[in-house]
Each structure stands twice: as C-alpha cells, then as structure tokens.
Amino acid sequence: MNVLESASSNSNAIYPLELEVNGERRWLWVRAAETLLLTLRDHLGLTGCKPGCENGDCGACTVILNGLPMKSCLMLAVEADGQRITTIEGLKHSPVQEQFVLKQAFQCGYCTSGFIMNGHGLLSAHPDADPETIRLWLESNICRCTSYEEIHGAIMAALAANKEGGPAAGSS
C-alpha cells in the first residue's frame, strides 16, 4: 500500500514530507488529509497563498508546482512529497508582478497572488500566448473586486515585456 492509499484509509495518520519550497529543501510531518495549502500556511508560514473556496474554483491558493500552476487546496500535502514548489513569497521580481502594479490590476489584494502565480505559469508555459489563450488561462481564477480587463491587460503587458527582453519570468 502506498502513502496515498494509506492516507485515504487513515486521515489522522502522520507522514514525513520532503518538499523544495522556494528553492529551499524542507522536511516536516503532516496529517494524511492535510492539503498542500494548509501545509504551506500553517507549517511553513507562507501565507501568500490564500484559502478561498477550498474546492478549486477561486484560484487564490495557486502556487507553481514543478513549473506549472496548481491550486494548493486541491492537493494533499503527501501528494507533493519530493516536488518543487514556488509560492508568491519565492517568486523573484517578474514582468507579471511589475505589470500588476503598473496596470493597477488589483483592489483588495486577496486574489492577487493567485492571479500573479497563474500569470507566471502562463508566461513560462506559453510565452507567445494570444489574448484568447490568456482569457482561457485566467478563467481558473476569480476576483470579485476589480475588472478582469486590468488583470488581462497586465498579463498581456508582461508577455510583451518578456518578448522584448524584459526581466526574466522569475523563479519557479
């Protein structure tokens, strides 16, 4: 029986976990049923990923897992064992962050880190994304405070800056 099978049969069991978070190797013990979101926030103090819907609809908990955006509320921490994770705290200055500020693509800020991480993932995976691809990519995040036009514009500008040899996309 592997760890995931064991975890599903005993959610109170404690398991060792090794993660690379923001470039640093971390070892800890987690409950079998604990999400990656809770592990990052409660065990590692990385509160940039936010609990929102806790069912994968809002995207406020988005992190980069092995180079791609992942909603950390949908993944058990034990599933991330041995994986490489970047949170908003570990993201180096990137065109996405810069353009979110310049385009004022936020209001209350609660969802901003999720959009930035998702945008960073888009920039890494699809550096030549067209406006429709960007729109579809951003559908996995929800903001109730601001217009998606500013967010879409910030991602478009970040892609353009990256193509023009602007700052690197940051770490992932």
Steps between C-alpha positions, in 0.01 A plus 500: 500500500646839402479822702193630312308174545597497866406867538154439358437223752631691805471878472648554849824316426818710499746476212847639433516748215789644304438803280711751314323826576629823347834334434544368854476133602247454781419192709189480715226272628142543377162340555391275214192710420680837516499706182810655354337840566481435875852359509645808330307740722498323838831312502717726286341841566456573129171686509510648149290211373153570634217272605190601308248251375713197597355305206713630212264761359658832605875453440609709801712206617695460173867403527747378239559124524786371286462800269122500460220673693324280754213578734650399832158443660442209261818310579582301809837593644611135480442514122758779480773293666829556317352772276625852422263779611520875454269728695450873453758553775762319290418659166778729392405836353325419174326681215169368638552663840623823343204523263246426773632809679525718189153400372347515851363151443380451856277656763474322834798278412362173634504323164803683359762242591295226330468704181872585505598136547261390225634777274856394577409144403348624175810705422720194558281249314371719216732799441323569168144477635234689309223700671254208482749260661557753778126539554452122519802459729367764740155337524635284781526805730221714641509863613192663644650847542648616172453479128665211324604751232784632718612149589489390135686818401768437761561147370507625137753770595711246692512272195600795282772606747632145512514481118684833487771364728358642821568343839497123519177332597631443852573172671276199491 
